[in-house]
Amino acid sequence: MKDIKVTLLDEAVEFTGTLSEKQMIKVFYNIELIKSGFVSVEILKKLNSDIWEIRTVSLGAGIRMFAFWSKLEKSKLICTHGIIKKTSKVSIKEIEKAVGIMNNYYKNKIR
């Protein structure tokens, strides 16, 4: 399988900085699995036509990084932001936020 590039946008980087060291290690371990081509629904789940979530459980917390596949570059996953999930459902607000960040990303790339 082809190698996958994973890019973290500013909000995603800021979010990872709020995690404990153990949580951050586990999140980046899952990102490395994705980069190597290991894509499992336990780690990477499609939420709608554009937005995916990278799923990590660490220290009892459900950590979610929202992402989208680049339409400009093949095999590139772009992380928009992250949350510590408190319920079993994914917040529509967080999906909408990811879509907004994605749209902004494309506006800035096309200029």
Steps between C-alpha positions, in 0.01 A plus 500: 500500500616852420642713779258761631606852592337643812505874563379671817358849457556761773194411711593131491855581614364722779266220611778242522687744726216478754531121532703316760826349378347149502195616303715687248721194447195284432346754259823524302537121507160474328602769250815298421282191440293700252814635330624145452175409326332322790146631483256335739152619599616483862752775419360687199124537459304687234247744650354649182593538134806715581584472870671212679611452858822352631393309809723450803420378849757586765473525878125444474451795263354478151727723296382601155693681228282616211645479150431501126670348196660763278343550160820674384757236598468122483520301822506803729290511816466844658409528870287803584459491878438264790282447805475281805172320438262493795206317342461209260361726224709728285388860531355649181662827611847338486434354154383842380814656650715250308312579177555873560874449556516280188323765288736766635797277418391472136427874471853577617656233275322616186598869538 
